[in-house]
Amino acid sequence: MSDSILKRLAAVKFCRRFLGKPFIRVNEAVWNRLPASWKASRAISRYGEFLNSLVRMRSNRTQFHGTFFMRNRPEIEMICSVAEQQSIGSALKLTVLACSNGAEVYSILYAIRSARPDLRTEVHAIDISQDILSIAREALYSPEKTALVGENIFERLTRQEIAKMFDEENGRFRVKSWISQGVEWQVGDAADPKLAEKLGPADIVIANKFLCHMKPAQAEACLRNLANFVKPDGYLFVSGVDLDVRTKVAIDMEWTPVEELIREIHDGDASVRKDWPWRYWGLEPFDSSRPDWKARYASVFRIAAQKNRHQLECVSR
């Protein structure tokens, strides 16, 4: 490695170690005054990546349970696209990891059961918290704003969708039974290989918005384990994860990025896009000029049969 490259790497390490909160606060104040066109430029975007790396390095990561119904519409559209591939009257098995308060599970089931009422859906919803699972299982929600994001859980629904999805009960809203029925709620850890064996592989696995709250090494180990939840040639939906981690694992494990709606899904959750680069969970702008852009920006992957079987064999040893 040349001396110039070594010097640049040393400079980056120095900056990441010693540039603290005052430096970040000053940059954030300047950043917020920049025109949108400037932020979209490649040079400013690259600087934003550097700032976000400082934020991620210095942040204390912790799990959050706040979420929304219909959080990412292009992603739900893609899930329905996979469901549409099923033959009439067939079974479709879904596993939702880190299901939180159930909003994502019910959004997905509303979309699938509306589009394909003939399918026999088997749904396993997993979370590490028994308390949050109790909320999800009850399927009763209040339209209150959360302190974390300043939005209520129904913020991204239309009035027509609220009427179709819920029955009102004294100012609260209960998910209609045709949507909520048939879900098996379970306490479990997505990083546990034994959980994948217990559940059995699914056609679609949803693993969103929890890996970013882990340290990179822990997130990488958990992400590698997720292939064990997926049937051969099944689909893994995984957003809300450090892009460097997801890119590394996807390439190492030879996952096939699904290009359909790749940009739309990446940009589909406005709350994480607007938080970049100042929150560790913030999501950088889509950049198709990168040589690894497909693996980096895909939120949906097809898990090859041979690779998936290899993972299961490793777990069983």
C-alpha positions as CSV (number, residue, x, y, z in Angstrom):
1,M,0.0,0.0,0.0
2,S,1.4,3.4,-1.0
3,D,2.5,6.0,1.6
4,S,-0.1,8.5,0.4
5,I,-3.0,5.9,0.9
6,L,-1.6,5.1,4.4
7,K,-1.5,8.8,5.3
8,R,-5.1,9.3,4.2
9,L,-6.2,6.3,6.2
10,A,-4.4,7.6,9.2
11,A,-6.0,11.0,8.8
12,V,-9.4,9.5,8.6
13,K,-8.9,7.4,11.7
14,F,-7.6,10.5,13.5
15,C,-10.6,12.5,12.5
16,R,-13.1,9.8,13.5
17,R,-11.4,9.4,16.9
18,F,-10.9,13.0,17.9
19,L,-13.6,15.1,16.1
20,G,-16.4,15.1,18.6
21,K,-19.8,16.7,19.3
22,P,-18.8,20.3,18.8
23,F,-17.5,19.5,15.3
24,I,-20.6,17.6,14.4
25,R,-22.9,20.4,15.8
26,V,-21.2,23.0,13.7
27,N,-21.4,20.9,10.6
28,E,-25.1,20.1,11.2
29,A,-25.8,23.9,11.5
30,V,-24.1,24.6,8.2
31,W,-25.6,21.5,6.5
32,N,-29.2,22.6,7.5
33,R,-28.6,25.9,5.7
34,L,-27.4,24.4,2.4
35,P,-29.7,24.4,-0.6
36,A,-31.2,21.0,-1.5
37,S,-29.4,21.1,-4.8
38,W,-26.0,21.4,-3.1
39,K,-26.7,18.5,-0.8
40,A,-27.6,16.4,-3.8
41,S,-24.1,17.0,-5.4
42,R,-21.6,14.1,-5.3
43,A,-19.0,16.1,-3.4
44,I,-21.4,17.2,-0.6
45,S,-22.9,13.7,-0.5
46,R,-19.5,12.2,0.0
47,Y,-18.8,14.6,2.9
48,G,-22.1,13.6,4.3
49,E,-21.0,10.0,4.3
50,F,-17.9,11.0,6.3
51,L,-20.1,12.9,8.8
52,N,-22.4,10.0,9.1
53,S,-19.5,7.7,9.8
54,L,-18.5,9.9,12.7
55,V,-22.1,9.9,14.0
56,R,-22.3,6.1,13.8
57,M,-19.0,5.6,15.5
58,R,-19.8,7.9,18.4
59,S,-23.5,7.0,19.0
60,N,-24.8,4.7,21.7
61,R,-27.1,2.4,19.9
62,T,-30.3,1.2,21.4
63,Q,-33.5,-0.5,20.2
64,F,-36.7,1.5,19.5
65,H,-40.2,0.2,19.2
66,G,-41.8,3.2,17.4
67,T,-43.1,2.6,13.9
68,F,-46.1,3.3,11.6
69,F,-48.7,1.6,9.5
70,M,-47.7,1.5,5.8
71,R,-44.2,2.7,6.7
72,N,-42.7,2.0,3.3
73,R,-45.3,1.6,0.6
74,P,-42.9,0.6,-2.2
75,E,-41.7,-2.2,0.0
76,I,-45.2,-3.4,0.6
77,E,-45.9,-3.3,-3.1
78,M,-42.8,-5.5,-3.6
79,I,-44.1,-8.0,-1.0
80,C,-47.4,-8.1,-2.8
81,S,-45.5,-8.7,-6.1
82,V,-43.8,-11.8,-4.5
83,A,-47.2,-13.0,-3.3
84,E,-48.7,-12.6,-6.8
85,Q,-46.2,-15.2,-8.0
86,Q,-48.0,-17.9,-5.9
87,S,-50.5,-20.2,-7.6
88,I,-54.3,-19.9,-6.8
89,G,-55.1,-21.2,-3.4
90,S,-51.6,-22.0,-2.4
91,A,-49.9,-21.5,0.9
92,L,-47.6,-18.5,1.6
93,K,-45.4,-18.5,4.7
94,L,-44.1,-15.2,6.1
95,T,-41.8,-14.6,9.1
96,V,-41.6,-11.1,10.5
97,L,-38.6,-10.6,12.8
98,A,-38.5,-7.7,15.3
99,C,-42.2,-7.2,14.6
100,S,-42.5,-4.5,17.3
101,N,-46.0,-3.3,18.0
102,G,-47.5,-5.2,15.0
103,A,-48.0,-2.2,12.6
104,E,-45.7,-3.7,10.0
105,V,-47.3,-7.2,10.3
106,Y,-50.9,-5.8,9.9
107,S,-49.9,-3.5,7.0
108,I,-48.4,-6.4,5.1
109,L,-51.4,-8.7,5.8
110,Y,-53.9,-6.0,4.8
111,A,-52.0,-5.6,1.5
112,I,-51.6,-9.3,0.7
113,R,-55.1,-10.4,1.8
114,S,-56.7,-7.5,-0.1
115,A,-54.8,-8.5,-3.3
116,R,-54.8,-12.3,-2.9
117,P,-57.7,-13.4,-0.6
118,D,-57.3,-16.9,-2.0
119,L,-53.8,-17.5,-0.4
120,R,-53.5,-19.4,2.8
121,T,-51.1,-17.2,4.8
122,E,-49.0,-18.7,7.6
123,V,-47.5,-15.8,9.6
124,H,-44.9,-15.9,12.4
125,A,-44.3,-12.6,14.1
126,I,-41.2,-12.5,16.4
127,D,-39.9,-9.9,18.8
128,I,-37.5,-10.0,21.7
129,S,-39.9,-8.1,24.0
130,Q,-42.9,-9.8,25.5
131,D,-44.4,-6.4,26.4
132,I,-44.4,-5.1,22.8
133,L,-45.8,-8.4,21.6
134,S,-48.7,-8.0,24.0
135,I,-49.5,-4.7,22.3
136,A,-49.2,-6.3,18.8
137,R,-51.4,-9.2,19.8
138,E,-54.2,-7.0,21.2
139,A,-54.3,-5.1,17.8
140,L,-55.7,-1.9,19.5
141,Y,-54.0,1.4,18.8
142,S,-54.3,5.1,19.8
143,P,-53.6,7.9,17.3
144,E,-51.0,9.6,19.5
145,K,-47.7,11.2,18.5
146,T,-44.6,9.5,19.6
147,A,-41.8,11.4,21.3
148,L,-39.2,9.8,19.0
149,V,-40.4,10.9,15.6
150,G,-43.3,13.3,16.3
151,E,-45.8,11.3,14.2
152,N,-48.7,9.1,15.2
153,I,-48.9,5.5,14.1
154,F,-51.6,6.3,11.5
155,E,-49.8,9.3,10.0
156,R,-49.1,7.5,6.7
157,L,-52.6,6.1,6.2
158,T,-55.4,7.6,4.2
159,R,-58.8,8.0,5.7
160,Q,-60.1,5.3,3.4
161,E,-57.4,2.9,4.6
162,I,-58.2,3.6,8.2
163,A,-61.8,2.8,7.6
164,K,-61.0,-0.5,5.8
165,M,-58.4,-1.6,8.3
166,F,-59.9,-0.7,11.7
167,D,-63.0,-0.6,13.9
168,E,-63.1,2.4,16.2
169,E,-63.6,1.7,19.9
170,N,-63.9,4.8,22.1
171,G,-61.3,6.8,20.3
172,R,-58.9,3.9,19.7
173,F,-58.7,1.7,16.7
174,R,-58.8,-2.1,16.5
175,V,-57.4,-4.0,13.5
176,K,-60.3,-5.8,11.7
177,S,-60.3,-9.6,12.3
178,W,-59.9,-10.6,8.7
179,I,-56.5,-8.9,8.9
180,S,-55.4,-9.8,12.4
181,Q,-56.4,-13.5,12.4
182,G,-54.0,-16.3,12.0
183,V,-50.8,-14.6,13.3
184,E,-48.6,-16.6,15.6
185,W,-46.8,-14.1,18.0
186,Q,-43.7,-15.4,19.6
187,V,-40.8,-14.1,21.8
188,G,-37.5,-14.8,20.1
189,D,-34.1,-13.5,19.1
190,A,-33.4,-13.1,15.3
191,A,-29.7,-13.9,16.1
192,D,-30.5,-17.3,17.5
193,P,-29.9,-20.1,14.9
194,K,-32.1,-22.4,16.9
195,L,-35.1,-20.1,16.3
196,A,-34.7,-20.6,12.5
197,E,-34.8,-24.3,12.9
198,K,-37.8,-24.1,15.2
199,L,-39.8,-21.9,12.8
200,G,-38.8,-23.6,9.6
201,P,-38.0,-21.7,6.4
202,A,-40.4,-19.1,5.0
203,D,-41.2,-17.9,1.5
204,I,-40.8,-14.3,2.7
205,V,-38.8,-13.0,5.6
206,I,-39.1,-9.4,6.8
207,A,-36.2,-8.2,9.0
208,N,-36.5,-4.4,9.1
209,K,-35.4,-1.5,11.3
210,F,-33.5,-3.3,14.1
211,L,-30.1,-4.3,12.8
212,C,-29.1,-0.6,12.6
213,H,-29.5,-0.4,16.4
214,M,-26.8,-3.0,16.9
215,K,-23.0,-2.6,16.9
216,P,-21.7,-3.5,13.4
217,A,-20.1,-6.8,14.4
218,Q,-23.3,-7.9,16.2
219,A,-25.4,-6.8,13.2
220,E,-23.2,-8.7,10.7
221,A,-23.5,-11.9,12.7
222,C,-27.3,-11.6,13.0
223,L,-27.6,-10.7,9.3
224,R,-25.7,-13.8,8.3
225,N,-28.1,-15.9,10.4
226,L,-31.1,-14.5,8.6
227,A,-30.6,-16.6,5.5
228,N,-31.5,-19.6,7.7
229,F,-35.1,-18.3,8.0
230,V,-35.6,-18.2,4.2
231,K,-36.7,-21.1,2.0
232,P,-34.4,-21.9,-0.9
233,D,-35.0,-19.3,-3.6
234,G,-37.1,-17.3,-1.1
235,Y,-37.0,-13.6,-0.4
236,L,-35.3,-11.6,2.4
237,F,-36.5,-8.1,3.0
238,V,-33.9,-6.3,5.2
239,S,-33.9,-2.5,5.6
240,G,-32.8,-0.4,8.5
241,V,-29.2,-1.7,8.6
242,D,-25.8,-0.1,8.2
243,L,-25.2,-0.2,4.4
244,D,-21.6,-1.2,4.8
245,V,-22.6,-4.2,6.8
246,R,-25.4,-5.2,4.5
247,T,-23.2,-4.8,1.4
248,K,-20.5,-7.0,2.9
249,V,-22.8,-9.8,3.9
250,A,-24.8,-9.8,0.7
251,I,-21.7,-10.0,-1.5
252,D,-20.0,-12.6,0.8
253,M,-23.1,-14.8,0.8
254,E,-23.9,-14.3,-2.8
255,W,-27.4,-13.0,-2.2
256,T,-29.1,-11.8,-5.4
257,P,-30.2,-8.2,-5.1
258,V,-33.8,-7.7,-6.4
259,E,-33.7,-4.6,-8.7
260,E,-37.4,-4.1,-9.0
261,L,-38.4,-0.9,-7.1
262,I,-34.8,-0.8,-5.7
263,R,-34.7,3.0,-5.6
264,E,-38.3,3.5,-4.6
265,I,-37.9,1.2,-1.6
266,H,-34.6,2.8,-0.6
267,D,-36.3,6.2,-0.6
268,G,-39.7,4.9,0.6
269,D,-39.3,5.8,4.3
270,A,-39.0,9.5,4.5
271,S,-38.2,9.5,8.3
272,V,-34.9,7.7,7.8
273,R,-33.9,9.6,4.7
274,K,-34.4,13.0,6.3
275,D,-32.3,11.9,9.4
276,W,-29.2,11.3,7.3
277,P,-26.4,12.1,8.0
278,W,-27.1,13.2,11.7
279,R,-28.6,10.0,13.1
280,Y,-26.9,6.7,13.0
281,W,-30.0,5.1,11.5
282,G,-30.2,7.8,8.7
283,L,-30.1,6.5,5.1
284,E,-27.7,8.0,2.6
285,P,-28.9,9.2,-0.9
286,F,-29.2,6.6,-3.6
287,D,-26.1,6.6,-5.8
288,S,-26.1,4.4,-8.9
289,S,-22.6,5.5,-9.9
290,R,-21.1,3.2,-7.2
291,P,-19.7,-0.1,-8.5
292,D,-21.5,-2.0,-5.7
293,W,-24.8,0.0,-5.9
294,K,-27.1,-3.0,-6.4
295,A,-25.8,-4.9,-3.4
296,R,-25.6,-1.6,-1.4
297,Y,-29.0,-0.2,-2.0
298,A,-31.1,-3.3,-2.4
299,S,-33.5,-3.9,0.5
300,V,-34.7,-7.2,-1.0
301,F,-32.6,-10.2,-1.8
302,R,-33.3,-13.6,-3.3
303,I,-31.5,-16.3,-1.3
304,A,-30.0,-19.0,-3.5
305,A,-30.9,-22.6,-2.8
306,Q,-27.4,-23.9,-2.6
307,K,-26.1,-21.0,-0.4
308,N,-29.2,-21.3,1.9
309,R,-28.6,-25.1,2.4
310,H,-25.0,-24.5,3.2
311,Q,-26.0,-22.1,5.9
312,L,-28.4,-24.6,7.4
313,E,-25.8,-27.3,7.4
314,C,-23.4,-25.0,9.3
315,V,-26.0,-24.2,11.9
316,S,-26.8,-27.9,12.4
317,R,-23.2,-28.8,13.1
